[in-house]
Amino acid sequence: MKAIRIIAAAVAAASFAVASSAAFAQEIKIGFNGDLSASPSAQSGQAAVLGMQAAIADVNAAGGLLGKKLALVVRDDVSQPPKSIQNMTDLIDNEKVVAVFGPTNSGNAMAWKHIVNQKKMPVIDNVSSGTDITKPMSPGADNYMFRVSMVDREQVAALMAYVKKTGSAKKVGFMTETTGYGQGALKDMKSIAEMQGITPAAIEQFGVSDTDMTSQLNKLKDAGVDTVIIWAQGTPIAQVMRSMEKINYYPRTLSSWAADNITFYDAAGKTLAEKPLFLRTVSENRTPAQDKLFTRVGSQLKAPSSFSFALHGYDSVMILVQAIKQANSTDGSAIRVALENLNVPVQGLLKTYNKPFSKTNHEALVAKDFVWVHWKDGRLVPYSDALVASLTPADYKR
């Protein structure tokens, strides 16, 4: 009898394992690898995950994908490249995801983009904006890096077009943080300034944790700079603004989209936060469809200003879903080809994506999709003046 019980138990255990395996086989797993806790940009990653979860719920409620449920595996890289590399390897090799989203920080994408290209793992970046993220590893090579988010070079193109057409901008200065994010943008700023015939009167840099930038600002002031473009994360941009206050020097200020982060607003304070002009993918004047998502996820956001990343997250999942349907496969190569040749428009919450990607373009959002914004009474509101209204695609040099 004892032997029979042992055999019965073994059979039961084997049956449970088979059942578990069958249940596992009914899932298509996708991953998110980005900062959710460490840097000033962590709230952006958190918002992107909320948007992705909402999209996955909608896909599953509509019957799933290829007859299976879609599931999300989330990894926090705490803003550290080594951890981000470790997460990516785990998601691909152990979790067997079919695509990955993120990261939050541009430098981390640059640390592992060679891995996903080698392993033919499609990645849709829905947060970070570094220009080089979506460039192929070599000219003409198959490229597995896509993006549904802001792009630094596109932002810079718009800001430089604004400066070029501003008759009052006599001398322009650049200020950037010393991270990969800041240095990548500085390269874009220099090259596009040259295209526009703009010679910067001064270029200054600062550490991401610096709190006093008066020395750098005094150099801009001595150079006669009347317009400054600042490229940094939210909190350091705020420190630049507070340093301006210390020396009573307020040049016209344009900045990276990181000024939309509530950490910028909180650190700068209302008066200083309202000075910079920048771009993002949406203002707080939302469409009805965007409002529906905000109703679902808004209470879980660290701040309403991070909602744009929830939209990125939602739309990026919907684009991937269409690619997998078109490919009728979860094979990485097949998904990449489908993404580059989507034959059905994808109705997103930011816009309708009609052939958003091609073999040579992996950016779903470009300058014409961006919104000029600034802070006003604690809200991100659209900004417009005669100059913004006059800008045309021909004004943007890339």
C-alpha positions as CSV (number, residue, x, y, z in Angstrom):
1,M,0.0,0.0,0.0
2,K,2.8,2.3,0.9
3,A,4.4,1.8,-2.6
4,I,1.0,2.5,-4.2
5,R,0.7,5.7,-2.3
6,I,4.2,6.8,-3.3
7,I,3.4,6.0,-7.0
8,A,0.1,7.9,-6.8
9,A,1.8,10.9,-5.2
10,A,4.4,10.9,-8.0
11,V,1.7,10.7,-10.7
12,A,-0.2,13.5,-9.0
13,A,3.0,15.6,-8.9
14,A,3.7,14.9,-12.5
15,S,0.2,15.8,-13.5
16,F,0.5,19.1,-11.6
17,A,3.7,19.8,-13.4
18,V,2.2,19.1,-16.8
19,A,-0.8,21.3,-15.9
20,S,1.4,24.1,-14.8
21,S,3.5,23.8,-17.9
22,A,0.3,23.9,-20.0
23,A,-0.9,27.1,-18.2
24,F,2.5,28.7,-18.7
25,A,2.3,27.9,-22.4
26,Q,-0.9,29.9,-22.6
27,E,1.0,33.1,-21.8
28,I,3.0,35.4,-24.1
29,K,5.4,37.2,-21.8
30,I,6.8,40.7,-22.4
31,G,9.2,42.5,-20.1
32,F,9.9,45.9,-18.7
33,N,13.5,46.7,-17.7
34,G,14.0,50.2,-16.2
35,D,14.4,52.3,-13.1
36,L,11.4,52.2,-10.8
37,S,13.0,53.4,-7.6
38,A,16.4,55.1,-7.7
39,S,16.8,58.2,-10.0
40,P,14.7,61.4,-10.4
41,S,13.3,59.7,-13.5
42,A,12.0,56.6,-11.7
43,Q,8.4,57.9,-11.6
44,S,8.5,58.0,-15.4
45,G,9.3,54.2,-15.5
46,Q,6.5,53.6,-12.9
47,A,4.0,55.5,-15.1
48,A,5.1,53.5,-18.2
49,V,4.5,50.3,-16.4
50,L,1.0,51.4,-15.4
51,G,0.2,52.3,-19.0
52,M,1.5,48.9,-20.2
53,Q,-0.6,47.1,-17.6
54,A,-3.7,48.9,-18.8
55,A,-3.0,48.0,-22.4
56,I,-2.4,44.3,-21.5
57,A,-5.7,44.2,-19.6
58,D,-7.5,45.6,-22.6
59,V,-5.8,43.1,-24.9
60,N,-6.7,40.2,-22.6
61,A,-10.3,41.4,-22.2
62,A,-10.6,41.3,-26.0
63,G,-9.5,37.7,-26.2
64,G,-5.7,37.9,-25.8
65,L,-3.0,37.5,-28.5
66,L,-2.7,34.6,-30.8
67,G,-5.1,32.7,-28.5
68,K,-3.0,33.3,-25.4
69,K,-2.9,35.8,-22.6
70,L,-0.4,38.6,-22.5
71,A,1.6,38.9,-19.3
72,L,4.2,41.5,-18.1
73,V,7.4,40.7,-16.2
74,V,8.8,43.8,-14.5
75,R,12.4,44.3,-13.5
76,D,13.8,47.4,-11.7
77,D,17.3,48.3,-12.8
78,V,17.7,51.0,-10.1
79,S,19.3,53.2,-12.7
80,Q,22.5,51.1,-12.8
81,P,23.9,49.8,-16.1
82,P,25.2,46.5,-14.6
83,K,21.9,45.8,-13.0
84,S,20.1,46.7,-16.3
85,I,22.3,44.3,-18.2
86,Q,21.6,41.5,-15.7
87,N,17.9,42.2,-15.9
88,M,18.0,42.0,-19.7
89,T,19.8,38.7,-19.7
90,D,17.3,37.3,-17.1
91,L,14.3,38.4,-19.1
92,I,15.6,36.9,-22.3
93,D,17.2,33.7,-21.1
94,N,15.1,32.8,-18.1
95,E,11.7,34.5,-18.4
96,K,11.6,33.8,-22.2
97,V,9.9,37.1,-23.0
98,V,9.2,37.9,-26.6
99,A,9.9,41.6,-26.4
100,V,11.2,44.1,-23.8
101,F,10.2,47.7,-23.0
102,G,12.2,50.5,-21.3
103,P,14.6,51.5,-20.0
104,T,14.0,54.6,-18.0
105,N,17.6,56.0,-18.4
106,S,19.3,56.4,-21.8
107,G,22.7,55.2,-20.6
108,N,21.3,51.8,-19.6
109,A,19.9,51.3,-23.1
110,M,23.3,52.0,-24.5
111,A,24.8,49.5,-22.1
112,W,22.8,46.5,-23.4
113,K,21.6,47.4,-26.9
114,H,24.3,45.1,-28.3
115,I,22.8,42.2,-26.4
116,V,19.3,42.5,-27.7
117,N,20.6,42.9,-31.2
118,Q,22.7,39.8,-30.9
119,K,19.8,37.8,-29.4
120,K,17.3,39.2,-31.9
121,M,15.0,40.5,-29.1
122,P,12.7,43.4,-30.1
123,V,12.8,46.3,-27.7
124,I,10.4,49.2,-27.7
125,D,11.8,52.1,-25.6
126,N,8.8,53.9,-24.1
127,V,10.7,56.2,-21.7
128,S,14.3,57.2,-22.4
129,S,15.1,59.7,-25.2
130,G,18.8,59.4,-26.0
131,T,19.3,59.9,-29.7
132,D,21.7,56.9,-30.3
133,I,19.4,54.3,-28.7
134,T,17.7,53.4,-31.9
135,K,20.6,53.6,-34.2
136,P,21.7,50.2,-35.7
137,M,24.9,48.6,-34.4
138,S,26.5,49.0,-37.8
139,P,25.2,50.6,-41.1
140,G,22.6,48.4,-42.7
141,A,22.5,45.9,-39.8
142,D,19.2,44.5,-38.6
143,N,18.1,46.7,-35.7
144,Y,15.9,45.5,-32.8
145,M,15.7,48.8,-31.0
146,F,12.5,50.8,-31.5
147,R,11.0,53.7,-29.7
148,V,7.6,55.3,-28.7
149,S,8.8,58.2,-26.7
150,M,10.6,61.6,-27.1
151,V,13.8,61.7,-29.0
152,D,16.6,64.1,-27.9
153,R,17.6,65.0,-31.4
154,E,14.0,65.8,-32.4
155,Q,13.7,68.0,-29.3
156,V,16.9,69.8,-30.0
157,A,15.8,70.3,-33.6
158,A,12.7,72.1,-32.4
159,L,14.5,74.2,-29.8
160,M,17.2,75.3,-32.2
161,A,14.5,76.2,-34.8
162,Y,12.9,78.4,-32.1
163,V,16.2,80.0,-31.2
164,K,17.0,80.6,-34.9
165,K,13.8,82.4,-35.6
166,T,13.9,84.4,-32.4
167,G,15.3,87.8,-33.4
168,S,16.0,88.7,-29.8
169,A,18.4,85.8,-29.2
170,K,21.8,87.4,-29.8
171,K,24.0,85.0,-27.9
172,V,23.2,81.4,-27.0
173,G,24.7,79.2,-24.3
174,F,24.4,75.5,-23.6
175,M,24.4,73.9,-20.2
176,T,24.3,70.1,-19.8
177,E,24.8,67.5,-17.1
178,T,27.8,65.2,-17.3
179,T,25.9,62.0,-17.6
180,G,25.5,60.0,-20.8
181,Y,22.1,61.7,-21.2
182,G,23.6,65.2,-21.1
183,Q,26.6,64.4,-23.2
184,G,24.6,62.7,-25.9
185,A,22.3,65.7,-26.1
186,L,25.3,68.1,-26.2
187,K,26.5,66.3,-29.3
188,D,23.1,66.9,-30.9
189,M,23.0,70.5,-29.7
190,K,26.4,71.3,-31.3
191,S,25.7,69.6,-34.6
192,I,22.2,71.1,-35.1
193,A,23.4,74.5,-33.9
194,E,26.0,74.3,-36.7
195,M,23.3,73.4,-39.2
196,Q,21.3,76.4,-38.1
197,G,24.3,78.7,-38.3
198,I,24.3,79.2,-34.5
199,T,27.6,79.5,-32.7
200,P,27.2,79.0,-28.9
201,A,28.8,81.8,-26.9
202,A,29.5,79.5,-24.0
203,I,29.1,75.8,-23.1
204,E,29.1,74.7,-19.5
205,Q,28.6,71.4,-17.7
206,F,27.7,70.3,-14.2
207,G,27.3,67.1,-12.2
208,V,23.9,65.5,-11.8
209,S,24.1,65.9,-8.0
210,D,25.4,69.5,-8.0
211,T,23.4,72.1,-6.2
212,D,25.2,75.3,-7.0
213,M,25.8,76.2,-10.7
214,T,26.5,79.9,-10.1
215,S,30.1,79.5,-11.4
216,Q,28.9,78.2,-14.7
217,L,26.1,80.7,-14.9
218,N,28.5,83.6,-14.2
219,K,30.6,82.5,-17.2
220,L,27.5,82.5,-19.4
221,K,26.6,86.0,-18.0
222,D,30.1,87.3,-18.7
223,A,29.8,85.9,-22.3
224,G,26.6,88.0,-22.8
225,V,24.4,84.9,-23.1
226,D,20.7,86.0,-23.4
227,T,19.3,82.5,-24.3
228,V,20.3,79.2,-22.6
229,I,19.4,75.7,-23.5
230,I,19.7,73.3,-20.5
231,W,19.9,69.6,-20.9
232,A,19.6,67.6,-17.7
233,Q,17.2,65.6,-15.5
234,G,14.5,67.3,-13.6
235,T,16.2,68.0,-10.3
236,P,19.4,69.4,-11.7
237,I,17.5,71.7,-14.0
238,A,15.8,73.0,-10.9
239,Q,19.2,73.6,-9.3
240,V,20.2,75.6,-12.3
241,M,17.1,77.8,-11.9
242,R,17.8,78.3,-8.2
243,S,21.4,79.3,-9.1
244,M,20.0,81.8,-11.5
245,E,18.0,83.3,-8.7
246,K,21.2,83.6,-6.5
247,I,22.9,85.8,-9.0
248,N,19.7,87.5,-10.4
249,Y,20.5,86.4,-13.9
250,Y,17.5,85.1,-16.0
251,P,18.3,84.5,-19.6
252,R,15.5,83.1,-21.8
253,T,15.5,79.4,-20.8
254,L,14.7,76.4,-23.0
255,S,15.2,72.9,-21.6
256,S,14.9,69.2,-22.1
257,W,11.6,67.6,-21.5
258,A,12.8,66.5,-18.1
259,A,11.5,69.8,-16.7
260,D,8.1,68.1,-16.9
261,N,9.1,66.0,-13.9
262,I,7.4,66.9,-10.6
263,T,10.9,66.7,-9.0
264,F,11.8,69.7,-11.1
265,Y,8.7,71.6,-10.0
266,D,9.1,70.8,-6.4
267,A,12.8,71.6,-6.3
268,A,12.5,74.9,-8.3
269,G,9.3,76.2,-6.7
270,K,6.4,77.7,-8.6
271,T,8.0,81.0,-9.7
272,L,11.2,79.5,-11.1
273,A,9.5,76.4,-12.5
274,E,7.4,78.6,-14.8
275,K,10.4,80.1,-16.6
276,P,11.6,77.2,-18.9
277,L,10.0,76.4,-22.2
278,F,10.2,72.8,-23.4
279,L,8.5,70.1,-25.4
280,R,6.7,66.8,-24.5
281,T,4.3,64.4,-26.1
282,V,1.2,65.7,-24.3
283,S,0.1,68.5,-22.1
284,E,-2.4,68.2,-19.2
285,N,-5.2,69.2,-21.7
286,R,-6.2,65.6,-22.4
287,T,-8.4,64.1,-25.1
288,P,-11.4,62.0,-24.0
289,A,-9.5,58.8,-24.8
290,Q,-6.5,59.9,-22.8
291,D,-8.9,60.9,-19.9
292,K,-10.3,57.4,-19.8
293,L,-6.8,56.0,-19.2
294,F,-6.1,58.7,-16.7
295,T,-9.2,57.7,-14.8
296,R,-7.8,54.2,-14.6
297,V,-4.2,54.9,-13.6
298,G,-4.2,58.5,-12.3
299,S,-4.5,57.7,-8.6
300,Q,-1.4,55.4,-8.9
301,L,0.9,58.1,-10.5
302,K,3.4,59.8,-8.3
303,A,2.3,63.1,-10.1
304,P,-0.1,63.9,-12.9
305,S,2.9,65.2,-14.9
306,S,4.2,61.7,-15.4
307,F,1.0,60.6,-17.2
308,S,2.7,61.1,-20.6
309,F,4.7,58.0,-19.9
310,A,1.6,56.0,-19.2
311,L,0.5,57.0,-22.7
312,H,3.8,55.9,-24.1
313,G,3.5,52.6,-22.3
314,Y,-0.1,52.0,-23.5
315,D,0.6,52.8,-27.2
316,S,3.9,50.9,-27.3
317,V,2.1,47.7,-26.2
318,M,-0.6,48.2,-28.8
319,I,2.0,48.6,-31.5
320,L,3.7,45.4,-30.5
321,V,0.4,43.5,-30.3
322,Q,-0.3,44.5,-33.9
323,A,3.1,43.4,-35.0
324,I,2.7,40.0,-33.4
325,K,-0.7,39.6,-35.0
326,Q,0.7,40.5,-38.4
327,A,3.7,38.2,-38.0
328,N,1.4,35.5,-36.5
329,S,4.5,34.6,-34.5
330,T,6.5,35.6,-31.4
331,D,9.8,35.0,-33.2
332,G,12.0,38.0,-32.7
333,S,13.0,38.4,-36.3
334,A,9.4,38.1,-37.5
335,I,8.3,40.7,-35.0
336,R,11.1,43.1,-36.1
337,V,10.1,42.7,-39.7
338,A,6.4,43.3,-38.9
339,L,7.2,46.4,-36.8
340,E,9.1,47.8,-39.8
341,N,6.2,47.1,-42.1
342,L,3.0,47.5,-40.2
343,N,0.2,47.2,-42.7
344,V,-2.7,48.2,-40.4
345,P,-2.8,51.6,-38.6
346,V,-2.7,51.3,-34.8
347,Q,-5.1,53.6,-33.0
348,G,-3.1,54.9,-30.0
349,L,-3.9,57.4,-27.3
350,L,-1.3,59.9,-28.5
351,K,-2.1,59.5,-32.2
352,T,-2.9,57.0,-34.9
353,Y,0.3,55.2,-35.9
354,N,0.3,54.7,-39.7
355,K,3.5,52.8,-40.6
356,P,5.3,54.3,-37.6
357,F,8.5,52.4,-38.4
358,S,10.6,51.4,-41.4
359,K,13.8,49.6,-42.0
360,T,15.7,52.9,-41.5
361,N,13.4,54.7,-39.1
362,H,12.6,53.3,-35.6
363,E,11.1,56.4,-34.1
364,A,7.3,56.4,-33.8
365,L,7.2,60.1,-32.6
366,V,9.0,63.0,-34.2
367,A,9.1,66.8,-33.7
368,K,5.7,67.4,-35.3
369,D,4.1,65.1,-32.7
370,F,5.5,67.1,-29.8
371,V,3.7,69.8,-27.8
372,W,5.3,73.1,-26.6
373,V,4.6,73.4,-22.9
374,H,5.5,75.2,-19.7
375,W,4.5,75.1,-16.1
376,K,1.6,77.4,-15.0
377,D,0.0,77.3,-11.6
378,G,1.2,73.8,-11.0
379,R,0.0,72.4,-14.3
380,L,1.7,71.6,-17.6
381,V,-0.1,73.7,-20.1
382,P,0.4,74.2,-23.8
383,Y,2.6,77.2,-24.8
384,S,2.2,79.2,-28.0
385,D,3.4,82.5,-29.3
386,A,3.7,83.9,-32.8
387,L,7.1,82.3,-33.2
388,V,5.9,78.8,-32.3
389,A,2.9,79.2,-34.5
390,S,5.2,80.1,-37.4
391,L,7.5,77.1,-37.2
392,T,7.2,74.7,-40.2
393,P,8.9,71.3,-40.9
394,A,11.4,73.1,-43.1
395,D,12.6,75.0,-40.0
396,Y,13.8,71.8,-38.2
397,K,17.3,70.8,-39.1
398,R,18.5,67.3,-38.1
